[in-house]
Amino acid sequence: MLILLSVTTVHVLAQAYQNPQIDAFMDYLSENGAKVSVSRVNDKYHVAKRYNVAFDKESVMKSGEKLGETGRVPQIVDSICLFFDQMIRHSIESYRYESHKNGNDTITYSMAIKGYGTNGDYLLDNTRYESAAFSWTNDYNDFMRSHVFLYKNAFYKQEMDFYALLNGKNRKMYFGAKEAGLFDYTNGLGNMIYISNYENEAQGTYYNFDISPVDDALKKILKKDGSIKRFSVKYVHGMEESNDKTTTYYATDYLAPDLKGQSESTGELYVIPASEGGRAKFKEVLDVANHHLDTHLTECCVLEYTKDRLILNGIKSTMKLQVNHQPLSATLLAKVDQEGNLYILRLDTEGEYWIPRDWHQIKSSIHGKNSLVK
């Protein structure tokens, strides 16, 4: 009975953080030419999800569609505006601006769906957040729980970068909302962000990332055909070695500052040819990663993905990280190339994350010396 109650509680909480309407619309945008990336984070304090959408008019114009005849903007822009108009009816605060002058098109939306306070309708002001006098409100504690991370991670970096981008602009609602949306379209270029950032109501005493359920599911996926190539991999990155983009795919420098970039990873690389359904298997792997975050709300892990790549990683022992400054983590990486071949990398890491640029072709990278997959 206790096990059933626990599973049911987690399922209900997971549903509370999900918005199927948003997920379905993002799928629609991706299928119609927009670049959609998603970032998720679970930890002791909060459960958060961010959608990032970018497009130009050439990538989203339908076959035969011509601007000036059927409208000033592509049909997909009309769809986004209609979507926001519908969502605004459920918002607590929203802004809309639209201008079409001298051949220039500008459309801007901002909306906060849910805030803080007893009724979820209280928006916090950035100016008060930045001042010492901000703590006058009892809702300050709710706000801090949704914007404090147990450890710095990729989602945290995005949060800070985006906050800096909005600083000084008339969009103060963003940082004071649990759920908010932004959309900008200017002369053929579109950008959209939708974010939910909720306190983790499933707080417990166990915050370590246990990737074993993902490993078990991965074994079942990889077991379906015998043409998969497997390679043992090892990546070693020394203290203060370069993290430039020409040699680095993914790196951190905030888990344990004393390490100054030191990292050692070991694991397995799997290569699944397109002929064996690489794209379909990628979808299965992505479903597994999303399911893990849905059902393990108190684990410290971050998931970032697009329609053809993903990275899932998390801290194995938050106690060792916080007390002994010893970062031990697990990572799952997957990508589908243009030919449909699937590459899956499963790593265990001591130190900072560091993954070489062309990881899908590299089985060993020791202080910059690479050994390629054959």
Secondary structure, DSSP 4 states (H G I P E B T S, - for coil): -HHHHHHHHHHHHHHHT--HHHHHHHHHHHHTT-EEEEEEEE-SSEEEEEEEEEEEHHHHPPTT--TTTS-SS-HHHHHHHHHHHHHHTT-SEEEEEEEEETTEEEEEEEEEEE-BTTTT-BPPPHHHHTSGGGGGSTTHHHHHHHH--SS--HHHHHHHHHHHHHTTSS-TTGGG-SEEEEEEEETTEEEEEEEEEEE-TT--S------HHHHHHHHHHHTT-S--EEEEEEEEE-TT----TTTEEEE-S-S-GGGTT-EEEEEEEEEE-GGG-HHHHHHHHHHHHHHHHHH-TTS-EEEEE-SSEEEEEEES-HHHHHHH---EEEEEEEEE-TT--EEEEEEEEEES-EEETTGGGEEEEETTEEEE--
